[in-house]
Amino acid sequence: MSIALSHRYTESLPADSERSRQPRIVEGAAYSFVDPDPVSQPRLLAWSTALGDSLGIARPSEDQDAWLQVLSGNTRWSGTSPYANCYGGHQFGQWAGQLGDGRAITLGEFVDRSGSIHELQLKGAGRTPYSRGADGRAVLRSSLREYLCSEAMHALGVPTTRALSLITTGDDVVRDMFYDGNPQAEPGAIVCRVAPSFLRLGTFELPASRGDTPLLRQLVDYSIEHHEPDIDHRDPDALFAWYEAICRRTARLIAEWTRVGFVHGVMNTDNLSIHGITIDYGPYGWLEPYEPGWTPNTTDAQTSRYCFGRQPAIAQWNLSRFGGALTHLTSDTERLEQCLASYAEEYEHASQAMFASKLGLVDLQSEARQQLLTDLFDLLSMTETDYTLFFRGLGAVPAERPGEAEPQAALMPAYYDPAALQGEVGQALRDWVARYQLEAKQQPDAVRQADMQRSNPLYVARNYLAQLAIDEAEQGRTEELHRLIQVLENPYTEQPGMERYAEKRPEWARHRAGCSALSCSS
């Protein structure tokens, strides 16, 4: 099989002069060359056919297939020089210094059938200079969740890294899942993720923190020249245009997260991409009962810094740290502040358009419609109400026949305690639905409902569904995983026989590990 390669990154940016895996501080370099650690018995668990086809890579057919060996780290593809990136970051609001790819190794840049260049990276491929004494491996549960959510987000239309393959290694990995002194041996796995690049805000923060302005300038110039087709890297204002572009697409990304109820869980600056795509699926979660203060990350349980309701503000804070790094390249801080201000402007515009779409309204320009949205959040907070199912059900509420009895019946599947609707909550719901119907009449029901179905998914990668697939996969069975992948490939379309994938979280999953909250442990 002939695969075209590119070497823009490694040819344009300086490499670490040392080639060992020994944990160390790496200075003056964007990356370190390092090969993946071999595994004993690779087995393909999941494969993205559409992504593989676009890259020109056929699904591995057997254990000794050449691509299976490459994607498990056992073989280096001819012409590639794998490497781990060097970067830093603010973690939970504090500067953490050098971080880097501690368990991710980029195989190289691959040119797809359309001529676009993608980086292929193996997560869980072994030790690197940035592993800080850890083993650089990943367990099946976290790898399956990353594969599943990457491809689910893509199907939802949310900008994201992609996942090409999920491979079990045949080797156990020891992890203390909740950091409580109870380490367990778990099956190891590797996910191959794909992106235009794996450059993050922290990539630029690290050299800035060290006063390494030449490397910072090289990284910025490279990023603009190779990843910003609408910006002339030779333009004196290219830096500002680039920073503003990153701010604006990050704002649009966060609005998309809000649209589908996604909570990243660990929005450190090293986990935000310059491309405005979702990256690093660690302890993520899906908003099930509407709760703005909910975070899926047990490490964040005390402060809820990265909870659903704070994601827009945290993204802005992260971008301000990024802008601070750029002050090493310009004295015009006022221009940088103007670029940062574009984040709030873009988020407001994207958020208003997004909620208008979710509600099936032409816009939210009137005071009555703005109040309708504000009151909806209060309504959703009155009793446990499933975020995904409420908006999906709202599309079935008729507006052209407001006199019909109980038009809110379509919303009943969203309520975790239907008995709560007998009193104050039920009256508030009826009052809100009546006001909604008056505003929704601006469009014929058929048009409005079709628009809402395109904005409000029926199927999302709920944590408890992922956990059920993990439970089976750890026993060597993949039927549930493949069924779930198939359902999530078409999240907006009703799929007969798959109703159980569109149900609210069951009571047994409320506090179960992996279903309610997760740790940063891999």
Secondary structure as GFF3:
##gff-version 3
##sequence-region A 1 522
A	DSSP	beta_strand	5	6	.	.	.	ID=ss1
A	DSSP	alpha_helix	8	12	.	.	.	ID=ss2
A	DSSP	beta_strand	31	33	.	.	.	ID=ss3
A	DSSP	beta_strand	43	47	.	.	.	ID=ss4
A	DSSP	alpha_helix	49	55	.	.	.	ID=ss5
A	DSSP	alpha_helix	66	71	.	.	.	ID=ss6
A	DSSP	beta_strand	83	85	.	.	.	ID=ss7
A	DSSP	beta_strand	88	91	.	.	.	ID=ss8
A	DSSP	beta_strand	94	98	.	.	.	ID=ss9
A	DSSP	beta_strand	104	111	.	.	.	ID=ss10
A	DSSP	beta_strand	117	123	.	.	.	ID=ss11
A	DSSP	beta_strand	138	139	.	.	.	ID=ss12
A	DSSP	alpha_helix	140	156	.	.	.	ID=ss13
A	DSSP	beta_strand	162	175	.	.	.	ID=ss14
A	DSSP	beta_strand	184	195	.	.	.	ID=ss15
A	DSSP	alpha_helix	201	209	.	.	.	ID=ss16
A	DSSP	alpha_helix	213	227	.	.	.	ID=ss17
A	DSSP	alpha_helix	238	260	.	.	.	ID=ss18
A	DSSP	beta_strand	262	263	.	.	.	ID=ss19
A	DSSP	three_ten_helix	269	271	.	.	.	ID=ss20
A	DSSP	beta_strand	285	286	.	.	.	ID=ss21
A	DSSP	three_ten_helix	298	300	.	.	.	ID=ss22
A	DSSP	three_ten_helix	308	310	.	.	.	ID=ss23
A	DSSP	alpha_helix	311	326	.	.	.	ID=ss24
A	DSSP	alpha_helix	333	359	.	.	.	ID=ss25
A	DSSP	alpha_helix	367	382	.	.	.	ID=ss26
A	DSSP	alpha_helix	387	394	.	.	.	ID=ss27
A	DSSP	three_ten_helix	407	414	.	.	.	ID=ss28
A	DSSP	three_ten_helix	418	422	.	.	.	ID=ss29
A	DSSP	alpha_helix	424	440	.	.	.	ID=ss30
A	DSSP	alpha_helix	445	455	.	.	.	ID=ss31
A	DSSP	alpha_helix	463	473	.	.	.	ID=ss32
A	DSSP	alpha_helix	479	488	.	.	.	ID=ss33
A	DSSP	three_ten_helix	499	502	.	.	.	ID=ss34
A	DSSP	three_ten_helix	507	509	.	.	.	ID=ss35
###
